[in-house]
Amino acid sequence: MKEHTVDAKGKKLGRLASEIASILQGKKNPSYEPRLAGTDRVVVKNIRLIEITKKKKVGKIYYKHTGPLGHLKEKTLGEKFEKNPAWVLRNAVRCMLPKNRLQRPRLNRLIIEK
């Protein structure tokens, strides 16, 4: 098991998330096997210093439905990032991983330090 430490300072959110997703899948290992979850862990530091463009902060919207009719909540990327930047990165990585039974064990090996 190898541990990768990633410094998020000055990196773009999407590029960082795709790099982390490929490490979590095990694609950086010579013994890569698509049907296995992999063993590499990723530790991310300086999460608050990720670069996000102004257009994305205002234009990218996350939707949440509360249940009753007409109760669709909207939050922009800027609002979500101010409240919980770790959720923003974890969600971006989750969306870049394959949607199968290996997604949860791979995400469990992502450690985000504040």
N, C-alpha and C positions, 0 to 999 in steps of 0.2 A: 504494500500500500504506500503510495507516494502522496505527499502533501504539497500542493501548489499554493503559494502565497501571492495574491494579486493586489497591487496598490491601485486603487480606483482614482487617484488624484489626477485630474485633467483628462480623463478618458471619456469618450462618448458612451452613452448608456447602451445603445444597440450593439456596438462593436464589442464592448466588454461582455455583454450577455451572451453573444454568440461564441466568444472565446471560452467562456466558462462552460457553456453547454457542450462544446466539443470535448473539453477536458473531462467533464462528468460522465460522458458516454464512453470514455476510454480511448478515443480516437488518437490520442497522443502517444499511446503505448504501442510497442511493436507486437504485443500479444492481444491486439484488439479483436474482440469477438462480439458481433452485433446482438446475439441472443443473451449475453450476460450483462449484468448491471455495471460492471467495472468496479475498481477499488480505489481510484484516485479521489482525494478530498481537495476541496478548494476553500481557502480562507481569504476573504475579501476585507481589506482595510481602507480607511478613509472614505467611507461610503458617502458622506455628505459633500465631498468635493468632486462628484461626478459632473461632467459638463452636459447640460441640456440646453438646446437652443430656445430662444424666446418664443419662436413660432410653435414649437412642440409644447412648451409649458402652457400655452394658452389654447392651442388647437387640439391636442390629444385629449380625448374625453373617455373616462371610465364610467360605465353604466352599472347600476345595481338596482335590481327590482326587489321591492320589499314584500310583495305578495298581493295586497289588494289592488284592484284595478286603478290605473292611473298613477300609481306610486313608483315611478321610475326616477331614481336619484341619479344625478350627474355630478362628477367631480373632475376637474382638470388635472393634468399631470403635475402642474405646479402645486396645487392644493394637496394632492396625495404625497408628493415628495417632501413638502414641508412637515407634514404630520408623521410620515413613516417612510423614509427613503429605503429602508431594507425591504419593505413590501414591494416597492416599485421594481427593484432589481430582481427579487425572487420571482415576481410575476413575469418579468421579461424573459428570464431564464426558463421558467416553466413552459412558456409558450413556444420556446425554441427547441425544447426536448420532444422526442417522439411521443405521441399519445398512445401509450401502451402500459402494461403492468410494471414496467421498469422505471416509469417516470417518478414515482414516489420514493423508491430507494435511492435513486440518483439525486433527487432534490434534498434528501436527508443528509447527504454528504457535502452540502453547500453551507458554509459557516460564514455569517456576516457579522463582523465586529464593528461596533459603532465608534 
